[in-house]
Amino acid sequence: MERKGDYNLQERRAGVQAETPEGENRGYAAGEKDFPPGNSAAETWHNSRKDPKKGFTGYVRFIWPYAVIMAFVFFGALATGYISASSFPSMADTLREGFSSRFESLLTMDPLSIMFAIFLNNAFVSLLFLVLGLALGVLPVVFIAFNGYLVGVIAYLVAQERGLLFILLALIPHGILELPMVFLAAGIGLRLGHQVFSALIGKPTQVKREFKDGLGFYFRWIVPLLFVAAVIETFITPLILSFV
């Protein structure tokens, strides 16, 4: 009876192996059955089969701490510029003259050209934030702070002439898209700088891969949304301001 039972058991095992190819059977066993729940090897196996940075939301969840840091830097510098403009009006006037001369040529363009000029400027600056992050992440922080300070100074001067509501209506419609995209690009640069620093002190990193992922996210998501923001700034924001 024991021999007959062993023989039947061997037949059933042989039948299972005949129905399932050997390679697939091994892969299945190694993928699910050989790892107990909560085992670190199981987590590694599952994580290797899905990219946590895939898609817009996946990458944003990955990069958001760095983008939040950049947002704090920007708005902190903006508040500093707004306050310092009230304390040093001559300095504020000098900055406004430089800002006006820089964008004076836009006033002579048709709306479509203005839109493309705004888009190309924002896209270039965002790409600069990303790429220059390889220099230990210092330059994106400096540039974000400078731009925030300049916006704060200009916001104060315009608010004195047109009021705070005018400033909010001039910035919010397109800023809802533009600012997060700029913060994400600068956040990618800060992340890259962090990775370069980690590599310099001997920690394992994947700088090349993260740089490639960052560029992919930039061209797939940041550039198109910056284009939409430029369209809003050129055609919708002036329409809103005409009612103020």
Secondary structure, 3 states (H helix, E strand, C coil): CHHHHHHHHHHHHHHHHHHCCHHHHHHHHHHHHCCCCCCHHHHHHHHCCCCCCCHHHHHHHHHHHHHHHHHHHHHHHHHHHHHHHHHCHHHHHHHHHHHHHHCHHHHHCCHHHHHHHHHHHHHHHHHHHHHHCCCCCHHHHHHHHHHHHHHHHHHHHHHHHHCHHHHHHHHHHHHHHHHHHHHHHHHHHHHHHHHHHHHHCCCCCCHHHHHHHHHHHHHHHHHHHHHHHHHHHHHHHHHHHCCC
